[in-house]
Amino acid sequence: MIEIKDVRKKFGRKTVLDGVSFTANRGEITCLIGINGVGKTTILNSIMGLTPFSKGEILINGEKINKNSYEKVTFIPDAITMLPQMTIAEAMQFMDDFYNSWNQERATELLGFFRLKETEKLSSLSKGNSAKVNLLLGLALDVDFVLMDEPFSGIDIFSREQIAEVFTSHLVEDRGVIITTHEINDIEHLIDKVVLLDNGVVLKQFNSEEVRASEGKSVVDVMREVYKQ
Ligand SMILES: Nc1ncnc2c1ncn2[C@@H]1O[C@H](COP(=O)(O)OP(=O)(O)OP(=O)(O)O)[C@@H](O)[C@H]1O
């Protein structure tokens, strides 16, 4: 489980996270929702230890984040961070050299799942295929948690559908996934838990299936109620 406990973060005098608390479980997809600039990426960076936060704590499987946390959690950013002149095969080799947790078998399966060609250069990929390679590089690591910043942003509907499909496949299995988005429609059916953010705080967190079963409301219905108050 990832536990975010009362995390506070300021950039200069601006308070971006003002006591954020929520949990994300293995085997579930947790979705952080909020308008641009609400602090979603800052939360992911904090979990990865990339951004120091001023107060609060973050635990991964009960342990405070530390220099070995990257063995349990990986961050898939919203754009490929590999050199553009690399081919997909070279990028995969780079990951294999760099990470003990690289799972070549899963990488090969993901390559087939996304119908990507190993010989293609990263610089020549379409936006959709670029997003898929990015996902492949993150999902092929044997880690408990995968964090993704806006995996659906700016890509066509067919790529979005294919990416959505991977989340329900064995390729994600029992791992915990945290996704940020400000567009819920594409992934509403996939997500287990929703965390609604605004003004540096969590306005509401809920299990989407439970709310649907007990109150007959969709995630968007709840968002309307919470954000229109
Ligand atoms: N390194 C930084 N220095 C100063 N301010 C920053 C820095 N990083 C983020 N911010 C500010 O913190 C706030 C939250 O940014 P963040 O990127 O976490 O938001 P977000 O919810 O992910 O937004 P988006 O949906 O646009 O990706 C913004 O106002 C941003 O300008």
The ligand as an ORCA input file, in Angstrom:
! r2SCAN-3c Opt
* xyz 0 1
  N       9.489     23.340     -9.643
  C       8.496     24.189     -9.421
  N       8.735     25.466     -9.022
  C       7.725     26.311     -8.749
  N       6.419     26.008     -8.877
  C       6.113     24.769     -9.275
  C       7.124     23.795     -9.574
  N       6.512     22.626     -9.936
  C       5.179     22.882     -9.878
  N       4.947     24.154     -9.487
  C       3.616     24.767     -9.282
  O       2.894     23.917     -8.435
  C       1.532     23.840     -8.853
  C       1.144     22.402     -9.039
  O       1.806     21.884    -10.174
  P       1.588     20.381    -10.687
  O       2.395     20.222    -11.928
  O       1.818     19.456     -9.570
  O       0.042     20.408    -11.029
  P      -0.841     19.357    -11.852
  O      -2.102     19.186    -11.096
  O      -0.042     18.138    -12.153
  O      -1.123     20.152    -13.182
  P      -1.384     19.603    -14.681
  O      -2.731     18.981    -14.689
  O      -1.304     20.837    -15.496
  O      -0.271     18.638    -15.001
  C       1.405     24.716    -10.091
  O       0.917     25.960     -9.723
  C       2.830     24.813    -10.576
  O       3.030     26.037    -11.229
*
